[in-house]
Amino acid sequence: MYRYLTSDQLFKLLDCLLESHHFAKDFNSSAEQRTILWRAGFKGKSKPNLLKQETSSLACGLRILFRMYKDPGRSDAWDEVQRRLLSVCSEALVYFLSLTSESHREAWTNLLLLFLTKVMKISDDRFKAHASRYYPLLCEIMQFDLIPELRAVLRKFYLRIGIVFNIAQLPEPHDEEEEEEEAH
């Protein structure tokens, strides 16, 4: 359906997805509401949650924004897309950092992988805007026990920061013959 919708319609859809995300996030953050429902006999052995809604709605919104971001036919919307991406992603990282439940953080792992993978695919100019905004938040994420895939993507992200901001150089390829001569 993407190609049949105007940018304004996609932004409207995005607003609905983000509203769904915020509703689920607020519910999941309210231990009191969840406890009341659980005590009232809500099905399940644990407190009810809307983790699937919280993560799926945001993932869908991110996919739409990143697709618009690389679509030359939507270049007139790129400034708005970037503004929204910076806002949504920053808010998501701040929220992730506030989570106290390990299982809640685990539910967000795929979102972080999606977000970081998509950011790694954008041009250097765009990457600069995103990296400078997320850098302190991503440094804080390093304090958590992260799965290897997430650590690997974060490593690539930090290495790219060094190159894009000219604070590091790519290692120069070594000539194997020189190394052999030095070893003898």
Residue pairs with C-beta under 8 A, 6 or more apart in sequence:
2 10
2 64
2 67
5 13
7 68
7 74
7 76
7 77
7 80
10 64
10 68
11 77
11 80
11 84
13 64
14 61
14 64
14 65
14 84
17 57
17 58
17 60
17 61
17 64
18 57
18 58
18 61
18 88
20 53
20 57
21 53
21 54
21 57
21 58
21 61
23 50
23 53
24 50
24 51
24 53
24 54
24 57
25 54
25 95
27 33
27 34
27 49
27 50
28 34
28 49
28 50
28 51
28 54
28 104
31 47
34 47
34 48
34 49
35 47
37 47
37 48
38 44
38 46
38 47
38 48
42 48
51 104
51 107
54 107
55 107
55 108
55 110
55 111
58 88
58 92
58 111
59 110
59 111
59 114
61 88
62 85
62 88
62 89
62 111
62 114
62 115
62 118
63 114
65 81
65 84
65 85
65 88
66 85
66 118
66 121
66 122
68 74
68 77
68 78
68 81
69 78
69 81
69 82
69 85
69 122
69 126
70 121
70 122
74 81
82 126
82 129
85 130
86 129
86 130
86 133
89 115
89 119
89 130
89 133
89 134
90 133
90 134
90 137
92 111
92 115
93 134
93 137
93 138
93 141
94 137
96 105
96 108
96 112
96 141
97 137
97 140
97 141
99 105
99 108
105 144
109 146
109 147
109 150
112 141
112 150
113 149
113 150
113 153
116 150
116 153
116 154
116 157
117 153
119 127
119 130
119 131
119 134
119 157
120 127
120 153
120 156
120 157
120 160
122 130
124 164
127 160
127 164
128 164
128 165
131 157
131 160
131 161
131 164
131 165
135 161
138 154
138 157
138 158
141 154
142 154
146 154
159 168
161 167
162 168
163 169
163 170
